[in-house]
Amino acid sequence: MGEDGDGGGARTVRLTKVYGDGAMAVRALDEVTVEFPGGRFTAIMGPSGAGKSTLMHCVAGLEDATSGKVYVGGQELGGLTDRRLTRLRRERIGFVFQAFNLLPTLTALDNIVLPMTLAGTRPDREWLDTVVRVLRLGERLGHRPSELSGGQQQRVALARALVTRPRIIFADEPTGNLDSRTGAEVLGLLRDAVDGLGQTVAMVTHDPVAAGHADAVVFLADGRIVDIMDAPTPDRVLDRMRGLGDDLGRGRSGSAQDEATQGEARGAGRDGLS
Ligand SMILES: Nc1ncnc2c1ncn2[C@@H]1O[C@H](COP(=O)(O)OP(=O)(O)OP(=O)(O)O)[C@@H](O)[C@H]1O
C-alpha cells in the first residue's frame, strides 16, 4: 500500500549485531533475515536474551547493524545520513519501548504530541481524543511522568506512538505493565491501527495471549529466527515456546497472560538489559 512499493513494512537481510569485541563479544543477532510485512501485525517472541529488543532497535534505526541490511518501507537504513535517518524515524516510525522515554518536565499531553511539536505539525484532534479515551488518559493529561504510575506512563508512550499514525509501529512489550483490561484494549488499538489504518505493527511480547492478536509470530532464539507461525493462537504459541525450552509464558508480563497460563506461573527475572 505504500508509494515506496514495499507496502510500508520493514525487513532485514542477514542482519547481524555483535556487542563488544574479543572474548567479550556477544552475537545478539546472527544473520537474521525476516520481514514485517506492511499492513500486518507481527509479534516477536523468544527466550530472554534471544535478541528481540536488539532486532527491534536495529530495524527501527536506533542501533547500527554490525553487518547485513535493514529496509524500512523499501529504504535501506545503512545508506542514510544521520539527518535522513532521523527524519525517516520521525515521519514513519512510532516507538513504544520498555523505557518509556517520556520527558520528565513535560505533561502527559505535551509528551503525547511531542513528535508533532518537533515536526511542526498539529495533531488530528479527533484521533488524539480517540487515543486518549481508549487509553484512559483523559484525567491525566496535565500530569508529569513522575506523577503517573508505570502503567499510565506506558499508556502515554503508546499514545505518543499512535497519535502521528506512523506507517510502522515498534512496540517492546507494550502490555507489560498494564492490567489485563487495559492490556486487551491496547492490543485492540494496535489491531485497529493495522486493520483500520493499514499501519504495520511489530511487537515484542512474552505473552501468548498478546501474541494471539498478531497475524504472525516470529520466534527468535540465540539471535536466530527459529520459527514463524501464521494465525497464532495463545495455545499454539505457548506450545511452541515450551518447545524452545523457554522460561517465558510464565509470570513475565502481567495478567492477560496469566489467564492463558494459569498454574504455570513461576516468576522469571529480567536481565535488565533491554
Ligand atoms: N548494549 C549491549 N551491550 C552488550 N550486550 C548487549 C547489549 N544489549 C543487549 N546485549 C546482549 O545481547 C543479547 C540479546 O539481548 P536483547 O535485549 O536483544 O534480548 P531480548 O530477547 O530482548 O531479551 P529480554 O526478553 O530479556 O528483553 C543478550 O545476550 C544481551 O545480554
Ligand as a Chemical Component Dictionary entry (heavy atoms), coordinates in Angstrom:
data_LIG
# 
_chem_comp.id                   LIG 
_chem_comp.type                 NON-POLYMER 
_chem_comp.pdbx_formal_charge   0 
_chem_comp.three_letter_code    LIG 
# 
loop_
_chem_comp_atom.comp_id 
_chem_comp_atom.atom_id 
_chem_comp_atom.alt_atom_id 
_chem_comp_atom.type_symbol 
_chem_comp_atom.charge 
_chem_comp_atom.model_Cartn_x 
_chem_comp_atom.model_Cartn_y 
_chem_comp_atom.model_Cartn_z 
_chem_comp_atom.pdbx_ordinal 
LIG N1  N1  N 0 24.158 -2.749  24.872 1  
LIG C1  C1  C 0 24.523 -4.024  24.999 2  
LIG N2  N2  N 0 25.809 -4.352  25.247 3  
LIG C2  C2  C 0 26.201 -5.647  25.366 4  
LIG N3  N3  N 0 25.372 -6.696  25.235 5  
LIG C3  C3  C 0 24.084 -6.435  24.990 6  
LIG C4  C4  C 0 23.582 -5.095  24.857 7  
LIG N4  N4  N 0 22.246 -5.156  24.606 8  
LIG C5  C5  C 0 21.940 -6.466  24.585 9  
LIG N5  N5  N 0 23.029 -7.223  24.803 10 
LIG C6  C6  C 0 23.089 -8.709  24.801 11 
LIG O1  O1  O 0 22.569 -9.159  23.567 12 
LIG C7  C7  C 0 21.750 -10.303 23.747 13 
LIG C8  C8  C 0 20.341 -10.014 23.237 14 
LIG O2  O2  O 0 19.730 -9.025  24.099 15 
LIG P1  P1  P 0 18.257 -8.486  23.874 16 
LIG O3  O3  O 0 17.992 -7.439  24.899 17 
LIG O4  O4  O 0 18.073 -8.118  22.449 18 
LIG O5  O5  O 0 17.394 -9.806  24.183 19 
LIG P2  P2  P 0 15.830 -9.948  24.404 20 
LIG O6  O6  O 0 15.425 -11.148 23.629 21 
LIG O7  O7  O 0 15.148 -8.668  24.099 22 
LIG O8  O8  O 0 15.768 -10.263 25.948 23 
LIG P3  P3  P 0 14.619 -9.943  27.046 24 
LIG O9  O9  O 0 13.465 -10.832 26.717 25 
LIG O10 O10 O 0 15.284 -10.365 28.331 26 
LIG O11 O11 O 0 14.319 -8.495  26.986 27 
LIG C9  C9  C 0 21.810 -10.634 25.220 28 
LIG O12 O12 O 0 22.803 -11.608 25.419 29 
LIG C10 C10 C 0 22.206 -9.339  25.860 30 
LIG O13 O13 O 0 22.899 -9.580  27.064 31 
# 
loop_
_chem_comp_bond.comp_id 
_chem_comp_bond.atom_id_1 
_chem_comp_bond.atom_id_2 
_chem_comp_bond.value_order 
_chem_comp_bond.pdbx_ordinal 
LIG N1  C1  SING 1  
LIG C1  N2  SING 2  
LIG C1  C4  DOUB 3  
LIG N2  C2  DOUB 4  
LIG C2  N3  SING 5  
LIG N3  C3  DOUB 6  
LIG C3  C4  SING 7  
LIG C3  N5  SING 8  
LIG C4  N4  SING 9  
LIG N4  C5  DOUB 10 
LIG C5  N5  SING 11 
LIG N5  C6  SING 12 
LIG C6  O1  SING 13 
LIG C6  C10 SING 14 
LIG O1  C7  SING 15 
LIG C7  C8  SING 16 
LIG C7  C9  SING 17 
LIG C8  O2  SING 18 
LIG O2  P1  SING 19 
LIG P1  O3  DOUB 20 
LIG P1  O4  SING 21 
LIG P1  O5  SING 22 
LIG O5  P2  SING 23 
LIG P2  O6  DOUB 24 
LIG P2  O7  SING 25 
LIG P2  O8  SING 26 
LIG O8  P3  SING 27 
LIG P3  O9  DOUB 28 
LIG P3  O10 SING 29 
LIG P3  O11 SING 30 
LIG C9  O12 SING 31 
LIG C9  C10 SING 32 
LIG C10 O13 SING 33 
# 
